[in-house]
Amino acid sequence: MACDLWLVPLVDVLCHTPDNPFAEELAQYNAVLAENGLPPVPVYQYMPGLSGDVAPVAGFDYDALHFLRRAYLLQLCGLPLTPVGELGGDYEQLLEMFESTAQQSHLVWHYDHAGAYVPLDFPQPLSTEDMLAGGGPLGSSQALLRELEQVAPALGIDPANPPAAPEPPSAPTELEQPAAPAPYDPSPFARERHVWLGLHAAATRSLAQGSMIVFS
């Protein structure tokens, strides 16, 4: 199944308009941020040419996303990272055994098709019962970027000089639609690396442009 990542610019002309399609989500995020003593989601003045558009930034396969989460969790727990051909019971067992550790990870503890990352720095993902029932957790773009940089060497990526990110999808992909094939990569961690590059591009641009990252 395909997974798209979109960037939503947090600019006044979008966030303050009465028909903002993300108004309900932003209200939820601001509420949970306030409950945790954090400032609201930042909203910036629109600047043509600098503020981005609502547009896809990356696309990959859902299974590949879990491959990357598995790699990060194994590394975080001090376990050996070996390539696998498919997700199996060991991944589910890993999530169960290290659930509290997984819940503190912005990369791992996140819904595949909901929730968001915002350019605010906070230590662990935030959620309420209502968010978990529908929208998914709220993550930090800064924390996501740190976790990506932490797992990068294990995948053969130099986080200070990563390869170029793949091209984003040319059009939105449906959930049941197969993801576009990734560029050839001879690495045994090719699928993890492909997702890493997409997430890294999203997190970097989220911070540079003041955008929110959403799954689709």
ABEGO torsion letter per residue (X at the ends): XBBBBBBBBBBAAAAABAABAAAAAAAAAAAAAAAAGBBBBBBBBBBBGABBBBBBABBBBAAAAAAAAAAAAAAAAGBBBBBBABBBAAAAAAAAAAAAAAAABAAABBBAABEBBBBBBBABBBBBAAAAAAAEBBBBAAAAAAAAAAAAAAAGBBAABBBBBBBBBABBBBAABBBBBBBBBABAAAAAAAAAAAAAAAAAAAAAAGBBBBBX
